[in-house]
């Protein structure tokens, strides 16, 4: 059905930005090393075991009731024209 999605993309065109980034990173390999170090700070970590995950002590204050509005008889009578 969507065979055009599965076709390999043409590599003939390369944008100026892509070309610049490839050339820049080829000339400055230390930037790639810094990228890997920065990524390791936040993402390259093992997940915590289940016993180390902090327990949620409360369900919080929002219960949904704050979204309900109170309807008075006078409001309903005013809408119907009574």
Chimera marker file (.cmm) of the C-alpha trace (Angstrom):
<marker_set name="trace">
<marker id="1" x="0.000" y="0.000" z="0.000" r="1" g="1" b="0" radius="0.5"/>
<marker id="2" x="2.687" y="2.503" z="1.002" r="1" g="1" b="0" radius="0.5"/>
<marker id="3" x="5.536" y="1.063" z="-1.030" r="1" g="1" b="0" radius="0.5"/>
<marker id="4" x="7.080" y="4.510" z="-1.445" r="1" g="1" b="0" radius="0.5"/>
<marker id="5" x="7.851" y="4.479" z="2.290" r="1" g="1" b="0" radius="0.5"/>
<marker id="6" x="9.953" y="1.340" z="1.920" r="1" g="1" b="0" radius="0.5"/>
<marker id="7" x="12.024" y="2.563" z="-1.007" r="1" g="1" b="0" radius="0.5"/>
<marker id="8" x="15.608" y="3.530" z="-0.226" r="1" g="1" b="0" radius="0.5"/>
<marker id="9" x="16.060" y="7.284" z="-0.275" r="1" g="1" b="0" radius="0.5"/>
<marker id="10" x="18.228" y="8.869" z="-2.899" r="1" g="1" b="0" radius="0.5"/>
<marker id="11" x="21.632" y="9.930" z="-1.628" r="1" g="1" b="0" radius="0.5"/>
<marker id="12" x="22.280" y="12.313" z="-4.506" r="1" g="1" b="0" radius="0.5"/>
<marker id="13" x="21.057" y="15.389" z="-2.614" r="1" g="1" b="0" radius="0.5"/>
<marker id="14" x="22.692" y="16.579" z="0.576" r="1" g="1" b="0" radius="0.5"/>
<marker id="15" x="21.692" y="19.856" z="2.199" r="1" g="1" b="0" radius="0.5"/>
<marker id="16" x="24.178" y="22.579" z="2.989" r="1" g="1" b="0" radius="0.5"/>
<marker id="17" x="23.586" y="22.087" z="6.704" r="1" g="1" b="0" radius="0.5"/>
<marker id="18" x="24.269" y="18.350" z="6.514" r="1" g="1" b="0" radius="0.5"/>
<marker id="19" x="27.395" y="18.943" z="4.485" r="1" g="1" b="0" radius="0.5"/>
<marker id="20" x="28.590" y="21.583" z="6.957" r="1" g="1" b="0" radius="0.5"/>
<marker id="21" x="27.999" y="19.301" z="9.953" r="1" g="1" b="0" radius="0.5"/>
<marker id="22" x="29.797" y="16.361" z="8.318" r="1" g="1" b="0" radius="0.5"/>
<marker id="23" x="32.803" y="18.532" z="7.456" r="1" g="1" b="0" radius="0.5"/>
<marker id="24" x="32.834" y="20.218" z="10.864" r="1" g="1" b="0" radius="0.5"/>
<marker id="25" x="32.710" y="16.921" z="12.765" r="1" g="1" b="0" radius="0.5"/>
<marker id="26" x="35.379" y="15.440" z="10.518" r="1" g="1" b="0" radius="0.5"/>
<marker id="27" x="37.680" y="18.384" z="11.349" r="1" g="1" b="0" radius="0.5"/>
<marker id="28" x="36.744" y="18.494" z="15.060" r="1" g="1" b="0" radius="0.5"/>
<marker id="29" x="36.478" y="14.940" z="16.444" r="1" g="1" b="0" radius="0.5"/>
<marker id="30" x="36.676" y="16.292" z="20.009" r="1" g="1" b="0" radius="0.5"/>
<marker id="31" x="33.104" y="17.565" z="19.604" r="1" g="1" b="0" radius="0.5"/>
<marker id="32" x="31.864" y="14.010" z="19.077" r="1" g="1" b="0" radius="0.5"/>
<marker id="33" x="33.700" y="12.918" z="22.213" r="1" g="1" b="0" radius="0.5"/>
<marker id="34" x="32.047" y="15.739" z="24.211" r="1" g="1" b="0" radius="0.5"/>
<marker id="35" x="28.652" y="14.735" z="22.801" r="1" g="1" b="0" radius="0.5"/>
<marker id="36" x="29.160" y="11.176" z="24.010" r="1" g="1" b="0" radius="0.5"/>
<marker id="37" x="30.246" y="12.390" z="27.462" r="1" g="1" b="0" radius="0.5"/>
<marker id="38" x="27.199" y="14.642" z="27.736" r="1" g="1" b="0" radius="0.5"/>
<marker id="39" x="24.879" y="11.870" z="26.644" r="1" g="1" b="0" radius="0.5"/>
<marker id="40" x="26.413" y="9.520" z="29.202" r="1" g="1" b="0" radius="0.5"/>
<marker id="41" x="25.565" y="12.009" z="31.952" r="1" g="1" b="0" radius="0.5"/>
<marker id="42" x="21.839" y="11.721" z="31.369" r="1" g="1" b="0" radius="0.5"/>
<marker id="43" x="20.978" y="8.687" z="29.261" r="1" g="1" b="0" radius="0.5"/>
<marker id="44" x="23.578" y="5.946" z="29.358" r="1" g="1" b="0" radius="0.5"/>
<marker id="45" x="22.663" y="4.587" z="32.766" r="1" g="1" b="0" radius="0.5"/>
<marker id="46" x="21.328" y="1.300" z="34.014" r="1" g="1" b="0" radius="0.5"/>
<marker id="47" x="17.780" y="1.398" z="35.371" r="1" g="1" b="0" radius="0.5"/>
<marker id="48" x="17.437" y="1.345" z="39.139" r="1" g="1" b="0" radius="0.5"/>
<marker id="49" x="16.415" y="-1.958" z="40.712" r="1" g="1" b="0" radius="0.5"/>
<marker id="50" x="12.819" y="-2.062" z="41.982" r="1" g="1" b="0" radius="0.5"/>
<marker id="51" x="13.826" y="-1.800" z="45.659" r="1" g="1" b="0" radius="0.5"/>
<marker id="52" x="15.645" y="1.501" z="45.059" r="1" g="1" b="0" radius="0.5"/>
<marker id="53" x="12.704" y="3.235" z="43.408" r="1" g="1" b="0" radius="0.5"/>
<marker id="54" x="11.220" y="5.751" z="45.870" r="1" g="1" b="0" radius="0.5"/>
<marker id="55" x="7.733" y="4.962" z="47.130" r="1" g="1" b="0" radius="0.5"/>
<marker id="56" x="5.055" y="7.534" z="46.406" r="1" g="1" b="0" radius="0.5"/>
<marker id="57" x="3.839" y="8.683" z="49.825" r="1" g="1" b="0" radius="0.5"/>
<marker id="58" x="0.709" y="10.537" z="48.748" r="1" g="1" b="0" radius="0.5"/>
<marker id="59" x="-1.685" y="10.626" z="45.877" r="1" g="1" b="0" radius="0.5"/>
<marker id="60" x="-1.407" y="14.367" z="45.619" r="1" g="1" b="0" radius="0.5"/>
<marker id="61" x="-3.980" y="17.083" z="46.180" r="1" g="1" b="0" radius="0.5"/>
<marker id="62" x="-5.816" y="17.025" z="42.880" r="1" g="1" b="0" radius="0.5"/>
<marker id="63" x="-8.775" y="14.687" z="43.002" r="1" g="1" b="0" radius="0.5"/>
<marker id="64" x="-10.786" y="15.988" z="40.086" r="1" g="1" b="0" radius="0.5"/>
<marker id="65" x="-13.472" y="17.706" z="42.151" r="1" g="1" b="0" radius="0.5"/>
<marker id="66" x="-11.950" y="21.100" z="41.402" r="1" g="1" b="0" radius="0.5"/>
<marker id="67" x="-13.088" y="20.738" z="37.803" r="1" g="1" b="0" radius="0.5"/>
<marker id="68" x="-16.741" y="20.281" z="38.724" r="1" g="1" b="0" radius="0.5"/>
<marker id="69" x="-18.961" y="23.334" z="38.807" r="1" g="1" b="0" radius="0.5"/>
<marker id="70" x="-21.865" y="23.790" z="41.125" r="1" g="1" b="0" radius="0.5"/>
<marker id="71" x="-25.196" y="24.397" z="39.412" r="1" g="1" b="0" radius="0.5"/>
<marker id="72" x="-27.884" y="26.267" z="41.333" r="1" g="1" b="0" radius="0.5"/>
<marker id="73" x="-31.627" y="26.056" z="40.705" r="1" g="1" b="0" radius="0.5"/>
<marker id="74" x="-31.665" y="29.747" z="39.822" r="1" g="1" b="0" radius="0.5"/>
<marker id="75" x="-29.081" y="29.160" z="37.083" r="1" g="1" b="0" radius="0.5"/>
<marker id="76" x="-31.181" y="26.423" z="35.481" r="1" g="1" b="0" radius="0.5"/>
<marker id="77" x="-34.418" y="28.442" z="35.759" r="1" g="1" b="0" radius="0.5"/>
<marker id="78" x="-32.716" y="31.442" z="34.156" r="1" g="1" b="0" radius="0.5"/>
<marker id="79" x="-31.636" y="29.367" z="31.156" r="1" g="1" b="0" radius="0.5"/>
<marker id="80" x="-35.057" y="27.863" z="30.462" r="1" g="1" b="0" radius="0.5"/>
<marker id="81" x="-36.835" y="31.208" z="30.735" r="1" g="1" b="0" radius="0.5"/>
<marker id="82" x="-38.916" y="30.350" z="33.841" r="1" g="1" b="0" radius="0.5"/>
<link id1="1" id2="2" r="1" g="1" b="0" radius="0.2"/>
<link id1="2" id2="3" r="1" g="1" b="0" radius="0.2"/>
<link id1="3" id2="4" r="1" g="1" b="0" radius="0.2"/>
<link id1="4" id2="5" r="1" g="1" b="0" radius="0.2"/>
<link id1="5" id2="6" r="1" g="1" b="0" radius="0.2"/>
<link id1="6" id2="7" r="1" g="1" b="0" radius="0.2"/>
<link id1="7" id2="8" r="1" g="1" b="0" radius="0.2"/>
<link id1="8" id2="9" r="1" g="1" b="0" radius="0.2"/>
<link id1="9" id2="10" r="1" g="1" b="0" radius="0.2"/>
<link id1="10" id2="11" r="1" g="1" b="0" radius="0.2"/>
<link id1="11" id2="12" r="1" g="1" b="0" radius="0.2"/>
<link id1="12" id2="13" r="1" g="1" b="0" radius="0.2"/>
<link id1="13" id2="14" r="1" g="1" b="0" radius="0.2"/>
<link id1="14" id2="15" r="1" g="1" b="0" radius="0.2"/>
<link id1="15" id2="16" r="1" g="1" b="0" radius="0.2"/>
<link id1="16" id2="17" r="1" g="1" b="0" radius="0.2"/>
<link id1="17" id2="18" r="1" g="1" b="0" radius="0.2"/>
<link id1="18" id2="19" r="1" g="1" b="0" radius="0.2"/>
<link id1="19" id2="20" r="1" g="1" b="0" radius="0.2"/>
<link id1="20" id2="21" r="1" g="1" b="0" radius="0.2"/>
<link id1="21" id2="22" r="1" g="1" b="0" radius="0.2"/>
<link id1="22" id2="23" r="1" g="1" b="0" radius="0.2"/>
<link id1="23" id2="24" r="1" g="1" b="0" radius="0.2"/>
<link id1="24" id2="25" r="1" g="1" b="0" radius="0.2"/>
<link id1="25" id2="26" r="1" g="1" b="0" radius="0.2"/>
<link id1="26" id2="27" r="1" g="1" b="0" radius="0.2"/>
<link id1="27" id2="28" r="1" g="1" b="0" radius="0.2"/>
<link id1="28" id2="29" r="1" g="1" b="0" radius="0.2"/>
<link id1="29" id2="30" r="1" g="1" b="0" radius="0.2"/>
<link id1="30" id2="31" r="1" g="1" b="0" radius="0.2"/>
<link id1="31" id2="32" r="1" g="1" b="0" radius="0.2"/>
<link id1="32" id2="33" r="1" g="1" b="0" radius="0.2"/>
<link id1="33" id2="34" r="1" g="1" b="0" radius="0.2"/>
<link id1="34" id2="35" r="1" g="1" b="0" radius="0.2"/>
<link id1="35" id2="36" r="1" g="1" b="0" radius="0.2"/>
<link id1="36" id2="37" r="1" g="1" b="0" radius="0.2"/>
<link id1="37" id2="38" r="1" g="1" b="0" radius="0.2"/>
<link id1="38" id2="39" r="1" g="1" b="0" radius="0.2"/>
<link id1="39" id2="40" r="1" g="1" b="0" radius="0.2"/>
<link id1="40" id2="41" r="1" g="1" b="0" radius="0.2"/>
<link id1="41" id2="42" r="1" g="1" b="0" radius="0.2"/>
<link id1="42" id2="43" r="1" g="1" b="0" radius="0.2"/>
<link id1="43" id2="44" r="1" g="1" b="0" radius="0.2"/>
<link id1="44" id2="45" r="1" g="1" b="0" radius="0.2"/>
<link id1="45" id2="46" r="1" g="1" b="0" radius="0.2"/>
<link id1="46" id2="47" r="1" g="1" b="0" radius="0.2"/>
<link id1="47" id2="48" r="1" g="1" b="0" radius="0.2"/>
<link id1="48" id2="49" r="1" g="1" b="0" radius="0.2"/>
<link id1="49" id2="50" r="1" g="1" b="0" radius="0.2"/>
<link id1="50" id2="51" r="1" g="1" b="0" radius="0.2"/>
<link id1="51" id2="52" r="1" g="1" b="0" radius="0.2"/>
<link id1="52" id2="53" r="1" g="1" b="0" radius="0.2"/>
<link id1="53" id2="54" r="1" g="1" b="0" radius="0.2"/>
<link id1="54" id2="55" r="1" g="1" b="0" radius="0.2"/>
<link id1="55" id2="56" r="1" g="1" b="0" radius="0.2"/>
<link id1="56" id2="57" r="1" g="1" b="0" radius="0.2"/>
<link id1="57" id2="58" r="1" g="1" b="0" radius="0.2"/>
<link id1="58" id2="59" r="1" g="1" b="0" radius="0.2"/>
<link id1="59" id2="60" r="1" g="1" b="0" radius="0.2"/>
<link id1="60" id2="61" r="1" g="1" b="0" radius="0.2"/>
<link id1="61" id2="62" r="1" g="1" b="0" radius="0.2"/>
<link id1="62" id2="63" r="1" g="1" b="0" radius="0.2"/>
<link id1="63" id2="64" r="1" g="1" b="0" radius="0.2"/>
<link id1="64" id2="65" r="1" g="1" b="0" radius="0.2"/>
<link id1="65" id2="66" r="1" g="1" b="0" radius="0.2"/>
<link id1="66" id2="67" r="1" g="1" b="0" radius="0.2"/>
<link id1="67" id2="68" r="1" g="1" b="0" radius="0.2"/>
<link id1="68" id2="69" r="1" g="1" b="0" radius="0.2"/>
<link id1="69" id2="70" r="1" g="1" b="0" radius="0.2"/>
<link id1="70" id2="71" r="1" g="1" b="0" radius="0.2"/>
<link id1="71" id2="72" r="1" g="1" b="0" radius="0.2"/>
<link id1="72" id2="73" r="1" g="1" b="0" radius="0.2"/>
<link id1="73" id2="74" r="1" g="1" b="0" radius="0.2"/>
<link id1="74" id2="75" r="1" g="1" b="0" radius="0.2"/>
<link id1="75" id2="76" r="1" g="1" b="0" radius="0.2"/>
<link id1="76" id2="77" r="1" g="1" b="0" radius="0.2"/>
<link id1="77" id2="78" r="1" g="1" b="0" radius="0.2"/>
<link id1="78" id2="79" r="1" g="1" b="0" radius="0.2"/>
<link id1="79" id2="80" r="1" g="1" b="0" radius="0.2"/>
<link id1="80" id2="81" r="1" g="1" b="0" radius="0.2"/>
<link id1="81" id2="82" r="1" g="1" b="0" radius="0.2"/>
</marker_set>
